[in-house]
Amino acid sequence: MAGTLQRVLMRSAASAMPRARASEWHYGPGFDPQKAAAQYEALTTLVLASGAEIEWLTDVDDGLADSVFTHDPSLMTDHGAIILAMGKALRRAEPGLHEAAYRRMGVPILGRIEHPGQVEGGDCVWVGSRTLAVGRGVRTNQDGIQQLANLLTPKGIQVYGYDLPLWHGEEACLHLMSVISPLADDLALVYAPLLPAAFYQMLRARGIRLVEGDAGEFFASNGLSLNVLPTAPREVIAVAGFPKTAAAMATAGCRVSTFEADALCIACEGGPTCLTRPVLRQ
Ligand SMILES: NC(=O)NCCC[C@H](N)C(=O)O
C-alpha cells in the first residue's frame, strides 16, 4: 500500500460537492464547498507532482458528495478490482461509478460484494501481498468479509476480520484505515489505542515498525492527522496543521508534503488516503 503510486482513481470535489448540505452528509460546521474544491485542487497538484497519473471518475452533477472519497467503493487486487458495497446508505450508488470507470480503463473485475454483505475500502489494509486485514465495524460486516474471503482465498490470499470500536457512533466514519496509514512496506503510522489488539500484534509479528501519531492532534483533527497518503515509500501527503505527527514521520525517515484541508477533510471525515483509490503501485 506504499509502493510508488502510478495510477489513481479520483473524483473532483468541484463536481461532487457543490450542492451538499452538511447536515445530510454528516459533515461538520467547517464544510464549505467552494473552499473544499480549492483544497482539493491543492491535493491534485501534489498527487500529479508525485508522477502519478490520475483517472477521473465521471464529472456529472449527480449530487454524490462522498464520491470524492474514492478509496471506499472498490478495492484493487493483483487479480483485478473488487466492486464493494457501501455501509453508508447515501453512498450506495458509488460502486457503480467505479465499475464503469474500470470497464473504461480496461481493468478486470475480480468480483462484487453483494447485499447483505457490506465492505468499504477504508476498512481494508493489505499487509504484504498475501494478507488482507479488514475492519468489522459500522461500514463493513461479517457477510462482506466472508464474501471477500471467498473471492481471495482461491488466489492464495488470507483475509482476517478485526472488530473496530463504535467510537463516535453509527453515523460517523471510523474505518480500519482511520487508525493506520502504511508509510512503507515495513513502516506504518498508527493511533495504537484504537487499533484492534490482534491486528497490532500481527503488525508487530511481521516486523512492521509503528510510528505513533500524536494523541492530541488525532483528537483535534477528528482522526485526520493520521490519514496520510504514501506516493512512494516514505514519501507522503498529509493534512497541514499537525506538526507533532509530521515530525514523528520525519524522524522515521519520511518526506512529508502537506495541504490545507479543514473544509475538505476535517469537516467531511476523510483525508488524502480516502480521497484516492490507487489502481496501480509498483
Ligand atoms: N476511507 C475513508 O476513511 N473514507 C472517508 C469517507 C468519509 C465520508 N464522509 C463517509 O462518511 O463515508
Ligand as a Chemical Component Dictionary entry (heavy atoms), coordinates in Angstrom:
data_LIG
# 
_chem_comp.id                   LIG 
_chem_comp.type                 NON-POLYMER 
_chem_comp.pdbx_formal_charge   0 
_chem_comp.three_letter_code    LIG 
# 
loop_
_chem_comp_atom.comp_id 
_chem_comp_atom.atom_id 
_chem_comp_atom.alt_atom_id 
_chem_comp_atom.type_symbol 
_chem_comp_atom.charge 
_chem_comp_atom.model_Cartn_x 
_chem_comp_atom.model_Cartn_y 
_chem_comp_atom.model_Cartn_z 
_chem_comp_atom.pdbx_ordinal 
LIG N1 N1 N 0 -11.510 5.784  3.733 1  
LIG C1 C1 C 0 -12.057 6.731  4.445 2  
LIG O1 O1 O 0 -11.778 6.900  5.638 3  
LIG N2 N2 N 0 -13.027 7.448  3.873 4  
LIG C2 C2 C 0 -13.673 8.553  4.464 5  
LIG C3 C3 C 0 -15.053 8.692  3.981 6  
LIG C4 C4 C 0 -15.736 9.905  4.532 7  
LIG C5 C5 C 0 -17.177 10.033 4.102 8  
LIG N3 N3 N 0 -17.724 11.295 4.508 9  
LIG C6 C6 C 0 -18.000 8.903  4.674 10 
LIG O2 O2 O 0 -18.635 9.113  5.707 11 
LIG O3 O3 O 0 -18.048 7.831  4.099 12 
# 
loop_
_chem_comp_bond.comp_id 
_chem_comp_bond.atom_id_1 
_chem_comp_bond.atom_id_2 
_chem_comp_bond.value_order 
_chem_comp_bond.pdbx_ordinal 
LIG N1 C1 SING 1  
LIG C1 O1 DOUB 2  
LIG C1 N2 SING 3  
LIG N2 C2 SING 4  
LIG C2 C3 SING 5  
LIG C3 C4 SING 6  
LIG C4 C5 SING 7  
LIG C5 N3 SING 8  
LIG C5 C6 SING 9  
LIG C6 O2 DOUB 10 
LIG C6 O3 SING 11 
# 
